[in-house]
Structure formats: structure tokens, C-alpha cells
Amino acid sequence: MAPSLKAAPTCAPADEKHDLRPVEGRAADEELALLTKAVGHPARVQILRLLVRRDSCICGDIVDELPLAQSTVSQHLKVLKEAGLIRGEIDGPRIGYCIEPRTLRRLKALVGGL
């Protein structure tokens, strides 16, 4: 691991409550469309895979892993965060990103309901 990865802030514990919302119906369809749109770019899928493998990762480390400019990575992180798939924790001048497990589980359940 790169030295900055060891110093990355750790995100607060995720909500582990079970999601009992239905996986079918209008609201579920709209939620599925929103989430799949957020993962509808290969770079965002790569970011999610990276964050699933790590507790937390700062933006600079994500930039180091992808062949994209920092501003492009930041835009992809913004889309994922707005969809609720990731969280960002501010640690001084840095932001540590981590996966939002409950939303990722929800996405899996919605896709599984197809």
C-alpha cells in the first residue's frame, strides 16, 4: 500500500440495519434507475470496486489508481456520493471516501429483483 493509504481517515461505522423496503413497484423502479445511472460509467464502477476493497481512501489515492485527472475523479465521486453509494468524511484538508454498505446492498437487492 502507498503511505498515504495507511494515513487515510476511516469512515464512521455504517448503518447495519436490514432494509425491508420492497424491491418491486414504482418507488423501487425509480430508486433502481437512480442507482444504476450512478454506476453507469466504468470509472465509477472502478471507484466502487476500489472502495469495497479498502476501509477508506482519500481522493488522491483514487486518482493514483485511475487514468483520469483529479477533477474528473472528483466529479465521479460527487455522482456516487449524491446517489448515496459512498460517504465522504472530512479529515483536515483531505476527504476520505468509503463505500456506503447499506446502499450497495440495496442496489444488489434491486438488481436481484429483476
Helices and strands as residue ranges (DSSP letters): H 3-6, H 26-38, H 42-53, E 57-58, H 59-65, H 70-82, E 86-91, E 94-99, H 101-112
